[in-house]
């Protein structure tokens, strides 16, 4: 129901990040570092054919098992959309309505900055770790795994928190600021010479950066209701990909010419800008308003029926 929507979204993010974690863990095991090209080709074939087999199985399961929509609307807000007069859905019209919304545009940019920063740091993590800790390829992969696993925990906690408190903007802003703080701490502890410290600070950074993902999706769904949640989340993901590409290229060049600290400061500066943009978003929780309005209407209707039934029962009793 409406009290479990954010938790469901966070579980979806959890599944996505679980795949990323497996991606950090399995390839080094399936493709060992060998000099024999024939052996290397064999191990690569095992990994690629295995991936194709799993993806094909999942494709078949999606076709056979997934429903287009639940038989019963999961919330009052969704029921209200189904009950409204039917109109021909236009994806372009929906996108046009969304890009006219200033709060949503601010969220798109701030979400793109945060998630794009996460993509950039994850992509360049191996390079950054090996600059300060030569020969630690295995631990570089483990640090990446730590970031992802900590983020999986963060996403579940953030989703659970949103369902219990409904404090969408406040939670978004706090998690965003803590992502910025975590990035700063990671930046200045990467070169301390103690790799266990990097494990801790990277985990803290990942906890909040990945924890932000379901928060951003849910905040976007709230301020754009009754537009399709698939459209709003698609635009957020598109912004994340665009910023991720730009940040990865830019941060990589900065690291090559100036080192890891300036490269990470570059990302931190954009995260600070994202914090400011998030603070400027007008928090109009339309989906929550629809849920509250319909629940209130249902309660009033039930109360009216009960009030009308009491005199009827008394009248029948007197007869």
PyMOL commands that set and color helices and strands:
alter all, ss='L'
color gray80, all
select helices_A, chain A and resi 5-30+37-65+76-83+91-99+102-132+137-165+168-189+195-224+229-258+260-279+286-318
alter helices_A, ss='H'
color red, helices_A
deselect
rebuild
show_as cartoon
